[in-house]
């Protein structure tokens, strides 16, 4: 039986995507469009406008006008809270529709799209969380340092026009992690969804309008990195860039931001280790690590625990359980509740992942299972059987570079110091997992790991917690108070109170 997404497309009623500029939905100025092909079948699902330099300029200027002259940056606390809470309610109301759109966008199965961290619910919770900061993230007052009767205080003001650039793999969460604090702070936004996950994001923007967000506060430019993304990150009227994606693009954004010293927040991926110590619940550790590189996104997630550092005493047990978990995965129609894992997002990524698997074997790692393109009914899509590598040395390519696919590299270690050394031997530093029944060891190891988020015997994304990485995993944090403050500028105001000081 041949897979097809066309009936699902028609059932959802997918419509072609337009740009949103100053409150008006319209085609691109030159009529250019992008045709979206579904990663499970390569069928043409729909198309959307590709914003050129002229379109991006119009969108940024609309956001600039809304910031400089509009009501949103000057809205009362109650007005902003009301809009953001109404939007979170609309997200929950339309969660089924949005989850189906995501399955048409990137092939993530409905079963996974309903899991909290990947779901519409987490996006709604993020907006509710940041709505709660609007009346709490104030400034401070200070006493005079050198004497005299003075008043000194700080204020937080919105940073200005924000370019929010989304990845394709987690658009619900990242839409919320960027627009939630930006809108709560009073900023205006130009949103660029990934060209591989556009339709769900466009529908979320429509719901923002329904929630009462004024025209021009959020503008949308769709299209690929060139020309759309490049025109956005280099625009002189953009005050801040918030980006989630590849390290190569992140470095380009830093270069582009230098001309006008744009503020930059970015999350650029990871090579997260899972450290499994003797006495740990090995089955839980193996299921967690192998699950993050198979279930749902098939390893196409920045926080996936793609390196398993396993003590030699429990190494064989870990491999056996991991192999079982990989064999449990099911593939096919993402609208089928029994399907647990997705295809790779496009043919370029398919070739890239297969190349890494070949590289792993060439460098001497032992391929325990998988690592081939799936055939038969899956042959028209970008499906790869999960690859489990054993006897991996941490210096190997598959243990150092972010693969973004269903590949788990298992590295043996002998003691705690070696495990920590191996874990920190990476250019990344996004996340890590520690599996042990020894509470003292858990916190001792967590303190020594160079990573932004560490889970002990489990891991969960939470709306109120900071998320981001050390080293080349990015700059800044999303989530929590630190995210809200990242969309503000801190202003100091001083005034003498006595006539003698004037």
C-alpha positions in Angstrom: 0.0 0.0 0.0 1.4 3.4 -1.0 1.3 6.2 1.6 -0.5 9.4 0.6 -1.1 12.7 2.5 -3.5 14.2 0.0 -6.7 13.0 1.7 -5.5 14.4 5.0 -4.6 17.7 3.3 -8.1 18.0 1.8 -9.7 17.0 5.2 -7.8 19.7 7.0 -8.7 22.2 4.3 -5.2 23.4 3.8 -4.9 26.8 2.0 -1.9 28.4 0.4 0.1 30.7 2.6 0.4 34.4 2.3 2.6 37.1 3.9 1.3 39.3 6.7 2.4 42.9 6.5 0.9 45.6 8.6 -2.3 43.6 9.2 -2.8 42.6 5.5 -2.4 39.1 4.1 -0.9 39.3 0.6 1.2 37.6 -2.0 4.9 38.4 -2.4 5.7 41.4 -4.5 7.2 39.3 -7.3 4.7 36.4 -7.1 7.4 33.9 -6.0 6.1 30.8 -4.1 7.5 27.7 -2.4 6.0 24.3 -2.9 6.0 22.2 0.2 6.6 18.4 -0.3 5.7 16.1 2.5 8.7 14.2 3.9 6.8 10.9 4.2 5.7 10.8 0.5 7.3 13.7 -1.4 3.8 14.7 -2.5 3.1 18.4 -3.1 1.0 19.4 -0.2 0.6 23.2 -0.7 2.5 26.4 -1.4 3.2 29.7 0.2 4.6 33.1 -0.8 8.3 33.6 -0.7 9.2 37.0 0.7 11.9 38.9 -1.2 13.9 41.9 0.0 11.1 44.3 -0.8 8.6 42.2 1.2 10.9 41.9 4.2 11.5 45.6 4.1 7.8 46.3 4.2 7.2 43.9 7.0 10.0 45.3 9.2 8.8 48.9 8.5 5.3 47.9 9.5 6.7 46.4 12.8 8.8 49.6 13.3 5.8 51.8 12.8 3.7 49.6 15.2 6.5 50.0 17.8 7.2 53.7 17.4 3.6 54.9 16.9 1.3 52.0 17.8 -0.6 51.1 21.0 0.9 47.8 21.9 4.2 49.0 23.4 2.2 51.5 25.4 -0.7 49.2 26.3 -1.6 48.7 29.9 -0.7 45.6 31.8 -4.3 44.4 31.8 -4.6 44.9 28.0 -1.5 42.8 27.3 -2.5 40.1 29.8 -6.0 39.9 28.3 -4.7 39.3 24.7 -2.1 36.8 25.7 -4.5 34.8 27.9 -7.2 34.9 25.2 -4.6 33.6 22.7 -3.6 30.7 24.9 -7.3 29.8 25.2 -7.6 29.8 21.4 -4.6 27.6 21.0 -6.2 25.0 23.3 -9.5 25.3 21.5 -7.8 24.7 18.1 -5.2 22.1 19.3 -6.5 19.3 17.1 -6.5 21.5 14.0 -3.0 22.7 14.7 -1.6 19.3 15.4 -3.0 18.1 12.0 -1.3 21.0 10.3 2.0 20.1 11.9 1.7 16.6 10.6 1.2 18.0 7.1 4.2 20.4 7.7 6.9 18.1 9.0 5.5 14.6 9.2 5.6 14.4 13.0 3.0 11.8 14.0 -0.2 12.9 15.7 0.8 10.6 18.6 3.9 12.6 19.3 2.3 16.0 18.5 0.1 15.4 21.5 3.0 14.8 23.9 3.4 17.8 26.2 6.8 19.2 25.0 5.8 19.0 21.4 2.2 19.9 21.7 0.0 23.0 21.4 -0.7 22.8 25.1 2.9 23.6 25.9 2.7 26.7 23.7 -0.4 27.8 25.4 1.3 27.3 28.8 4.3 29.4 27.7 2.0 32.3 26.7 0.2 32.1 30.0 3.5 32.0 31.9 4.9 35.1 30.2 1.6 37.0 30.6 2.2 36.5 34.3 5.5 38.4 34.0 4.0 41.6 32.6 3.3 43.2 36.0 6.2 41.6 37.9 9.4 42.2 35.9 10.0 45.8 37.1 13.1 47.8 38.0 14.8 48.6 41.3 15.6 51.6 43.4 19.1 52.4 44.8 20.4 54.5 47.6 23.0 57.2 46.8 26.5 55.9 46.7 28.5 59.1 47.4 26.0 60.7 49.7 23.4 63.3 49.2 19.7 63.1 48.8 19.2 61.4 45.4 16.7 59.1 43.7 18.1 56.4 41.4 16.0 53.7 39.8 15.9 51.3 36.8 13.1 50.6 34.3 12.6 47.8 31.8 11.3 48.9 28.4 10.6 46.7 25.3 13.7 46.2 23.1 11.9 47.2 19.8 11.5 45.2 16.6 12.2 41.5 16.9 13.1 39.1 14.1 11.9 35.7 15.3 13.2 32.9 13.2 11.7 29.4 13.8 13.0 25.9 13.1 10.8 23.3 11.5 11.0 20.6 14.2 9.2 22.2 17.1 7.2 25.2 15.8 4.6 25.2 18.6 7.1 25.5 21.4 9.5 27.8 19.6 6.7 30.1 18.4 5.7 30.5 22.0 9.2 30.7 23.4 10.0 33.7 21.1 6.7 35.5 20.7 5.4 34.9 24.2 8.1 37.0 26.0 8.5 39.5 23.1 4.8 40.4 23.1 4.6 40.4 26.9 7.4 42.9 27.0 5.7 45.1 24.4 7.9 44.4 21.4 6.7 44.1 17.8 7.7 41.1 15.7 8.6 39.9 12.2 8.2 36.2 12.2 9.9 33.9 9.8 8.8 30.2 10.1 10.9 27.5 8.5 10.1 26.8 4.9 9.6 23.2 6.1 7.0 24.0 8.7 5.0 27.0 7.7 1.3 26.2 7.7 0.8 25.6 11.5 2.7 28.8 12.3 0.5 30.8 9.9 -2.6 29.5 11.6 -1.2 30.5 15.0 -0.7 34.0 13.7 -4.3 34.1 12.6 -5.4 33.1 16.1 -3.3 36.0 17.5 -5.4 38.4 15.4 -8.6 36.8 16.8 -7.2 37.3 20.3 -7.2 41.0 19.7 -3.5 41.7 18.9 -3.3 45.1 17.1 -2.4 45.1 13.4 1.3 45.4 12.6 2.4 44.0 15.9 3.2 40.6 14.4 4.1 40.4 10.7 5.0 37.3 8.8 7.5 36.7 6.1 7.7 33.1 4.7 10.4 31.6 2.6 13.9 30.0 2.7 17.0 31.4 4.2 17.9 33.1 0.9 16.4 35.5 0.2 13.9 35.8 3.1 16.1 35.0 6.1 19.1 37.0 4.9 17.0 40.1 4.2 15.5 39.9 7.7 18.7 39.4 9.7 20.5 42.2 7.8 17.7 44.8 8.0 18.9 47.9 9.9 15.6 48.5 11.6 15.6 45.2 13.4 16.6 45.6 17.0 16.9 41.9 18.1 17.2 38.6 16.4 15.9 35.4 18.1 16.9 32.3 16.2 16.8 28.5 16.7 18.5 26.4 14.2 21.9 25.3 12.9 25.3 26.5 14.1 26.3 27.6 10.7 23.3 29.9 10.3 23.8 31.1 13.9 27.3 32.2 13.0 26.0 34.1 10.0 23.5 35.9 12.2 26.2 37.0 14.6 28.2 38.4 11.6 25.1 40.1 10.2 24.1 41.6 13.6 27.5 43.3 14.0 26.8 46.2 11.7 24.0 47.7 13.9 24.9 45.8 17.1 21.6 43.9 17.1 20.8 42.0 20.3 20.9 38.3 19.6 19.5 35.2 21.3 20.0 31.8 19.7 19.9 28.1 20.3 22.2 26.2 18.0 21.8 22.5 18.8 23.7 20.0 20.8 25.4 16.7 21.2 23.9 15.9 24.6 25.3 12.9 26.6 23.4 10.5 28.8 25.7 9.3 31.6 24.7 5.9 32.9 26.3 4.8 36.2 26.4 1.4 37.9 23.2 0.7 39.9 21.1 3.1 37.7 17.8 2.0 36.2 19.5 0.9 33.0 16.2 0.2 31.2 15.0 3.7 31.9 18.3 5.2 30.7 18.3 3.1 27.5 14.7 3.9 26.8 15.2 7.6 27.4 18.3 7.9 25.2 17.1 5.7 22.4 13.7 7.2 22.6 15.0 10.7 22.0 16.7 9.6 18.8 13.7 7.5 17.5 10.3 8.4 18.9 8.5 11.4 17.3 11.1 13.4 15.5 13.5 10.5 14.8 16.4 12.3 16.4 15.8 15.6 14.7 15.8 17.4 18.0 18.4 19.7 19.6 18.1 18.2 23.0 18.2 14.5 21.9 20.6 12.5 24.0 22.6 11.2 21.0 25.7 10.1 23.0 25.2 7.4 25.7 28.2 7.2 28.0 27.6 3.9 29.8 29.7 2.3 32.5 31.2 -1.0 31.4 29.4 -2.9 34.2 26.0 -2.2 32.6 27.1 -1.7 29.0 25.6 -4.9 27.5 22.3 -4.5 29.3 22.0 -0.9 28.0 22.6 -2.1 24.4 20.1 -4.8 24.7 17.3 -2.5 25.9 18.2 0.2 23.4 17.9 -2.3 20.6 14.5 -3.4 21.8 13.3 0.2 22.0 14.4 0.9 18.5 12.7 -2.2 17.2 9.4 -1.0 18.9 9.2 2.1 16.7 6.5 2.2 14.0 6.4 4.3 10.8 4.1 5.4 8.1 1.0 7.7 8.0 1.6 10.4 10.7 -2.2 10.6 11.1 -2.3 7.0 12.2 -2.3 6.9 16.1 -0.2 3.8 16.0 2.7 5.5 14.2 5.4 6.7 16.6 8.2 8.1 14.5 8.6 10.5 11.6 10.6 10.6 8.4 13.6 12.9 8.1 12.5 16.4 7.0 13.9 16.3 3.4 16.2 14.4 1.0 19.2 16.6 1.9 18.9 15.6 5.5 18.3 11.9 4.5 21.6 11.9 2.6 23.4 13.7 5.4 22.3 11.1 8.0 23.1 8.2 5.8 26.6 9.7 5.3 27.2 9.9 9.0 26.2 6.3 9.5 28.6 5.3 6.8 31.3 7.5 8.4 30.7 5.8 11.8 31.4 2.4 10.3 34.4 3.6 8.4 35.9 5.0 11.6 35.5 1.6 13.4 32.3 1.9 15.4 30.2 -1.3 15.6 26.8 -0.9 14.0 24.5 -3.1 16.1 21.4 -2.5 14.1 19.6 -0.3 11.5 21.2 2.6 9.6 19.6 1.9 6.2 16.9 3.7 4.2 13.6 2.0 4.7 12.1 0.4 1.6 8.7 -1.0 0.5 5.8 1.2 1.4 8.3 3.7 2.9 10.5 4.1 -0.2 8.9 7.3 -1.4 9.7 9.0 1.9 12.7 10.0 3.9 12.6 7.1 6.4 15.8 5.7 8.0 15.9 2.7 10.3 17.3 3.7 13.7 21.0 3.2 13.9 22.6 1.9 17.2 26.4 2.1 17.3 28.5 0.4 20.0 32.2 0.6 20.9 32.2 4.2 19.9 35.3 6.4 20.8 34.4 9.9 21.8 36.7 11.3 19.2 34.8 9.7 16.3 32.7 11.9 14.0 29.4 10.3 15.1 30.2 11.2 18.7 31.3 14.8 18.0 29.0 16.2 15.3 25.3 16.9 15.5 23.7 14.3 13.1 20.0 15.3 13.6 18.7 11.8 12.8 18.0 8.4 14.4 21.5 7.6 15.4 22.7 6.7 19.0 26.4 6.4 19.7 27.2 4.3 22.8 30.6 5.1 24.5 31.9 2.9 27.4 33.6 4.4 30.5 35.2 3.0 33.6 34.7 5.7 36.4 33.0 9.0 37.2 35.9 11.2 36.2 36.2 9.6 32.8 32.5 9.9 32.2 32.6 13.6 33.0 35.7 14.1 30.8 34.0 12.4 27.9 30.7 14.3 28.4 32.5 17.7 28.4 34.7 16.7 25.4 32.4 18.5 22.8 32.0 21.9 21.2 28.3 21.9 22.3 26.7 22.2 25.7 23.0 22.2 25.4 21.8 19.4 27.7 22.7 16.2 29.5 21.1 13.3 31.4 22.5 11.7 34.5 21.2 8.2 35.5 22.1 7.0 39.0 20.4 6.0 42.2 23.1 7.9 44.2 21.7 11.4 44.9 25.1 12.8 45.9 26.6 11.5 42.7 23.8 12.9 40.7 24.3 16.5 41.9 28.1 16.1 42.0 28.1 15.1 38.3 25.5 17.7 37.3 27.7 20.5 38.8 30.7 19.4 36.8 28.9 19.1 33.4 29.2 22.0 31.0 25.6 22.1 29.8 22.6 24.4 30.1 20.0 21.9 31.1 20.6 18.6 33.0 18.0 16.0 33.8 18.6 13.5 36.6 16.8 10.2 35.8 14.5 12.0 33.4 14.0 15.2 31.5 11.1 17.6 30.8 10.8 21.0 29.1 8.9 23.4 31.4 7.6 26.8 30.4 9.0 28.6 33.5 12.5 27.2 33.3 15.4 28.8 31.4 16.6 26.7 28.4 19.8 27.2 26.4 23.3 26.1 26.1 27.0 26.6 26.9 29.7 27.0 24.3 28.6 26.7 20.7 25.1 25.6 21.6 24.0 29.2 21.6 23.6 32.6 23.3 21.1 33.5 25.9 18.1 31.5 27.3 14.5 30.9 26.5 11.9 30.3 29.1 11.3 31.9 32.5 12.1 35.4 33.7 15.5 35.5 31.9 13.6 35.1 28.5 11.3 38.0 29.3 14.1 40.2 30.3 16.0 39.4 27.1 13.3 41.3 25.2 13.8 44.4 27.3 16.4 47.2 27.6 17.3 48.3 31.1 17.2 52.1 31.7 18.7 53.9 34.6 17.1 57.2 35.8 18.8 59.5 38.4 17.6 62.7 40.0 18.9 64.8 43.0 16.2 65.6 45.5 17.8 68.5 47.3 18.2 72.0 45.9 21.9 72.1 46.9 22.7 69.3 44.4 21.0 70.9 41.4 
